[in-house]
């Protein structure tokens, strides 16, 4: 150890950057799930002001629903089983170019399961034949980019960088560390 100074590494939590808001933004799927649900219900959430000037949200009907309540519920359960905070912390192995056979196989399985589920239940869920393709495509367009976050374990690695920082300070052996080293007392 150097007599003049020693280097100490400190790991500290970045409380400003690890508040629930940052982590929640990365893990929260509620907004995406709500967008898909309103699409299936044929509604849109709009903001308005109440009589006292407070912001309120209203669900307006914009189009006929794509399915009945049972169909929307079952489709949303399928989506929520794929798009959630626990799933995004998973891992798909990647080759040196960032491609993942695990991801491709998973997405093929999701596509096949979704297609079978909707085709087998379309009549019971009051889904029109003309809507089947757009429902499947809309759901897959949501799931595909979400699941790419698992390729190569980059998502979990990015959490570690968000949660930790390393700070190195030089501390003098004698006299300790002082921000005001050149300050003389009066």
Secondary structure as the mmCIF struct_conf table of DSSP 4:
data_model
#
loop_
_struct_conf.conf_type_id
_struct_conf.id
_struct_conf.beg_label_comp_id
_struct_conf.beg_label_asym_id
_struct_conf.beg_label_seq_id
_struct_conf.end_label_comp_id
_struct_conf.end_label_asym_id
_struct_conf.end_label_seq_id
BEND BEND1 UNK A 3 UNK A 4
STRN STRN1 UNK A 5 UNK A 12
TURN_TY1_P TURN_TY1_P1 UNK A 15 UNK A 17
BEND BEND2 UNK A 18 UNK A 19
HELX_RH_AL_P HELX_RH_AL_P1 UNK A 20 UNK A 27
HELX_RH_AL_P HELX_RH_AL_P2 UNK A 30 UNK A 41
TURN_TY1_P TURN_TY1_P2 UNK A 42 UNK A 42
STRN STRN2 UNK A 43 UNK A 49
TURN_TY1_P TURN_TY1_P3 UNK A 51 UNK A 52
BEND BEND3 UNK A 53 UNK A 53
STRN STRN3 UNK A 55 UNK A 61
BEND BEND4 UNK A 63 UNK A 63
BEND BEND5 UNK A 66 UNK A 67
HELX_RH_AL_P HELX_RH_AL_P3 UNK A 69 UNK A 82
BEND BEND6 UNK A 83 UNK A 84
TURN_TY1_P TURN_TY1_P4 UNK A 85 UNK A 86
HELX_RH_3T_P HELX_RH_3T_P1 UNK A 87 UNK A 89
STRN STRN4 UNK A 92 UNK A 92
TURN_TY1_P TURN_TY1_P5 UNK A 96 UNK A 97
BEND BEND7 UNK A 98 UNK A 98
HELX_RH_AL_P HELX_RH_AL_P4 UNK A 101 UNK A 121
TURN_TY1_P TURN_TY1_P6 UNK A 122 UNK A 126
HELX_RH_AL_P HELX_RH_AL_P5 UNK A 129 UNK A 148
TURN_TY1_P TURN_TY1_P7 UNK A 149 UNK A 150
STRN STRN5 UNK A 151 UNK A 151
TURN_TY1_P TURN_TY1_P8 UNK A 152 UNK A 153
HELX_RH_AL_P HELX_RH_AL_P6 UNK A 154 UNK A 163
STRN STRN6 UNK A 165 UNK A 172
TURN_TY1_P TURN_TY1_P9 UNK A 173 UNK A 175
TURN_TY1_P TURN_TY1_P10 UNK A 179 UNK A 182
HELX_LH_PP_P HELX_LH_PP_P1 UNK A 183 UNK A 185
#
